[in-house]
Amino acid sequence: MIIVKNKLDSCPVVQAKSGDIILDSQSSGACLYVVLSGILAQASNTSRRQLENASTQYFAGECVGEISVLDEEASTATIAAMTDAELLLIDAPIMWHLIDESNGVARNLLQLLSFRIRAANAQLRNRQKVGEFYRQLSMVDGLTGLHNRSWLNTQLPGLIDNAHATQTELGIIMLDLDHFKKFNDNYGHVMGDEALQAAAKIISSGLRPSDFAARYGGEEMIIILPNTSRESALVVAERLCDRIRHVEIFKNDIKALPHITASLGLATLCSGQDGLAIIAAADAALYRAKERGRDQVAL
């Protein structure tokens, strides 16, 4: 302990003003800084707001810079003084001498590194969870709650590849609300949004957990039916068509039911077909349904 005290007595105490950079990628020389008073923070810049909102802060009794001492590399993080601070500066040669001479110093340093690694891992896991949350959020249509076009572009190729690989059937239904522009013109976009939401709820409630639905664009929606034959997919399409026909949009009887209808086109996956081809086939079937008039299902 005497050796440790004598070595530390020769280490300078430096004063840092609020906003001063203590460590960053441009720092020269490997040093460990022990916070004697004040607060340090890790932040992307030294603005007051950034420092106060920093997720990692260092208080009296804690230290920074130990990694740069151990690997002799510049700091990868920016550490700045959040408040005026007093810091004990221990340069790398003295730090290594203390490690060599004292098991207690070495043990404390290992415990510190273990804590920092655990904290970094926890922060990484939290960021991954947040990132996954926002990734999932970006795949959902904000109005209908169905998947969106980005989700479709990402997931449909994999579903088709799996169907080809396992030699299972897959059905695609393209659904379009009939005369939707006229509906919006007559009743306004707010009621149009409610009609889209009502149709989306009907679709979601009429599918199996293994099925998928996405808003393709505007009033068009697409339904993906894995492991589903043409006959079974037709039953699903006719059921959805009937349910949408009877959905209630207006609650005050200002207009006789039905208020909205939908036309649907159905296609099933053929050998060698990709996502663009089966969507085009379902879209062509939808066009045939609309040629017959509203509220139709076509293959």
N, C-alpha and C positions, 0 to 999 in steps of 0.2 A: 504493500500500500504506500510505503514511503517513496518507492521508485515512481509509482503512478503520480503521487502528489508533486514530486519534484519536477517531473516532466510537464504536468499540467500548469505548474507555476510559470513555466517559460512560454506558455501559449498566450497570445494577445487576446484582449477583449475588444471587439469592434462595435461601433455604434452604427445602426442602420436607421435611416429615416423612412417614414411611410412611403411606399411606392418604389423604394430602392430594390434593384434586382440583386438577389443573393447568389443564385445559381441559374445558369442557362447554358445553351449549347455553345455559347461563345466564351464561357468562363475558362480561364487558364489556371492550371494547377489543381491537383486533387486535394480537397480539404473537407473535413467534417466540421459542421457548425452546430454547436450546442446552444439552444435558445435559453438564455438566462432570464430575459424578461421580454415582454411584448408578444406579438403573434406574427408568424409567417404563413403564407398561403401559396398553393400551387394554382396557377391560372394561365390562361392563354395570353393575357396582356396585363399590364400593371394599372389599369384604370380602377378607381375606387369601387365601382360597381362589381367588376369582375372579381376583385379580391374578396369583397364581402360575401359574394355568392359562391365562392370556391368550395367545392365539395371536400377538398383536403386542406386542412389547416394544421399548423404546428404551434404548440404552446410551450410555456416555460418548462424545462426539463426534457423536452424532446430534441431530436437532432435531425439534420438533413445532410446529404452529401456522402453518406456512407458507401453507396454503390460506386461513386467515382473514385473513392479511395481504394476499393477492392479491385476494380477492373481497370483503373487508370484511364478511363474514358471520360469525355465531357458529359455533363448532365443532359439527359434527354427531356427533362421537364424544366419549366421556368418557375423558380421559387422566388417570391418577392416579399418584402416586409409589408404586412397589412397595417401594422401600427409601428410607431417608433420602437426599436428593439435593441437589446444588448445580446451579442453573440460571442461565445467562446470559440475561437478558431484553432482547430487542431489539424496541422498539415499531415500529409500522408506518411512521411518518415517517422514522425512522432507516434502517429496512430499505429503503424506496424510495430514499432518498438513496444508500445503498450500491450498489443496483442501477444507478442512473443514473450513478454515478461510476466503477464498476468492472465491466469486462466479465467478470472472473474470478468475481465474486460472482453476476452474472446467469447465467453458464454453470453454475456449481455448483448454483444453484437449479433451473435447467432439468433438469440431470442428476438431482437429487434427486426432482423431480416425475415424471420419466420412470420412475425406479425405483419410486416409490410406485404409479404407475398400473399398471405391469407386475405388481407384487406384488398389487395389488387385483384385477386381471383374473385372475391365477392362482388367487387365493382364491375368486373368484366361480365360475370353472370347476370348481374342486374341490367347492364347495357344490352346484353343479348336478349333478355326478356323484353326490354323496352323496344328494341329494334324489331323483334318478332311481332310485338303488338302492333307497331306502326306498319309493318309489312302487311299483316293481315288486314289492318284497317284500310290500307291502300288498295286492297283487292275487293272491297265491298262498295257497292253503289249506294251513295248517301241517301237517295230518295226511297228506293224500293227495299233496301236491305238484302237484295240478291247479290251474287258475285257480279263483278264488272268485267269490262272488255279486257282489261289487263290480266285478270285472273284467267279468263278464257284463253287468251293467247299463251299463257304460261302453262296451264294444266291440260288443255285439250290434246296437244301432241302426245303427252305421256299416256293419257287414257286410251288414245287410239293405238299407240305402240303396244300397250299392254293387251288390248283386244286382239291385235294381230298375233302377238306372241303366244297367247293362250288359246287362240282360235275360238274366241267367244264373240257373241253378237253385241252390237252397240247401236242404239237408236238416237237420232237427233230430231228434235221438234223445233221448228221456227214458229214463233207465235207473234202475231201483229194485231193490235187493237184496231178494230174497224173504224174508219172515218174519224180518226182521232183528232186531226186538225179541225174538222168541223165541230167536234165536241168541245175543243178548247175555245173556238170562236163563239160558240153558243153559250157556254157556261163559265168561261174564264180558266186561266191556268191553274188557279188554286184547286178548282174542282177537277181539272185534268190531272194534277198531281195525286189527288185522292183516288182517282180512277186507276192510275198506275199502281199506287200502293195496294189498293183492293185486289187488283189482278195478281200482283206479286204474292199476296197472302194466299190467294186461292191456289196458285201454282205451288208454293212451298208446302202447303198443307196436303196437297194431292200427290206428293212424291214420296218414295222410299228414302230411308237414310242414305242409301248408296247412290241415289240419283243427285243430279246437280242442276241448278238453274242460274242463269246470268242475264243481266240486262245487256242486250246486244247493241242497242242504240235507240234513242227516242222512245217510241212505243213498241219496239221490237224486243222480244225476249227469246232466249234459247234454252232448251231443256236437253240435258244429256242423260241417257238411260243406259248405263253399262249392263252388260249381260242380259240384254232384252231383245227378244225376237221382234220381227216386223209386226206380227199379229198382236203381241202384248203392247208394243209401243202405240199401235193404232187405238187400242182400248184406252190407254192413258190419254192420248190426244183427244179422243171423243169425250172422255170424262171431264177434262179441263175445259173444253169448249162449252160443255153443258153448264158447268159450275160458274164460269164467267158470265154466261148468258143470264144467270139468275142472281148475280151479285148485286147488292144494294149500295148505291152510291149516295143518293139523296135520302135524307132522313125525314123530310117533311112533306113527302108526297106531292111535290110541285110538278112532277113529271111521272107519267105511268111507266112501270117497269116493262121491259128491261131497259137499262140506261146505257150499258156498253155490251159489245160482243167482240169476239176475236175470231180471226181466221188462222188456221194452223197448217203447216206443211211438214211432212214426215219423210225422213230418209234413213236407211240403215246402212251400216258400214259394209263396203264391198272389198274384196281382196285387192291389196295394193293401194287403197284409197288413203289420202291424208286428210288433215283437218280442213283445208281449204276446199277440197273436192266434196266432202260430205256436207259441209255448210252450203256450198253452192247447190248441191242436190236438194237439200231441205228448202233452200230459198226458192228454187224453181218450183217445188211442190206448193209452197206458200203462194206463189204467183198464180198457179193453176186454181188454187182454192179461191183466191180473190176474183179471178175471172168468172167463176160460177156465181159470185155474189158474196155478201157478207155472211159471217157465222158458219164457215165451212171448214172441213178437214180434207186434205188431199194428200195422196202418196206421190 
